[in-house]
Amino acid sequence: MCIYSMATRACLFVELTSPFEDNISAWKIKKREKYKDLVEDVKRNGWNVELRTVEVGARGFVNLSSMNVFKMVGLTQKQCSKARKELSEVAIRCSHFIWLNRSNQTWEAPMRVVV
């Protein structure tokens, strides 16, 4: 996701990943590396750029850096807590769905997960 302001030439990239909890730190590094060239290109064009990652573990863990991203975009503490809870529930439901379908030979896109 990209949030930007033409007036201030500011850009915030937010990247979501949902790894197994033991791999959150490794994936955070991989995501930063993946977007390094893009961030540098945007900076060279005169923009102020930040890249933030949001990690939600496959078993529902939402890390502290993710909460900081929510605060950065203006969510109140109450909204941050609600977002954290909902992200956690969605991650757990999605992981459960994947587990239930682990033996399926064909994949059909599921309906949206509603919290």
Residue pairs with C-beta under 8 A, 6 or more apart in sequence:
1 13
1 14
1 15
1 16
2 11
2 12
2 13
2 14
3 11
3 12
3 14
3 73
4 10
4 11
4 12
4 47
5 11
8 48
9 46
9 47
9 48
10 47
10 48
10 49
11 42
11 47
11 48
11 49
11 50
12 49
12 50
12 52
12 72
12 73
13 35
13 38
13 39
13 49
13 50
13 51
13 52
14 52
14 53
14 54
14 69
14 73
15 31
15 34
15 35
15 51
15 52
15 53
15 54
16 53
16 54
16 55
16 56
17 27
17 28
17 31
17 53
17 54
17 55
17 56
18 55
18 56
18 57
18 58
18 91
18 94
19 26
19 27
19 55
19 57
19 58
20 57
20 58
20 59
21 57
21 58
21 59
21 61
24 55
24 57
24 61
24 63
27 55
28 53
28 55
28 65
31 53
32 51
32 53
35 51
39 49
39 51
42 49
43 49
52 65
52 68
52 69
52 72
53 65
53 66
53 69
54 65
54 66
54 69
55 62
55 63
55 65
55 66
56 62
56 66
56 87
56 88
56 90
56 91
57 63
57 91
58 91
58 95
59 91
59 92
59 95
60 88
60 89
60 91
60 92
60 95
61 88
62 84
62 87
62 88
66 84
66 87
67 80
67 84
70 79
70 80
70 83
70 84
71 80
75 83
86 115
89 115
90 113
90 115
93 113
94 113
97 110
97 113
101 107
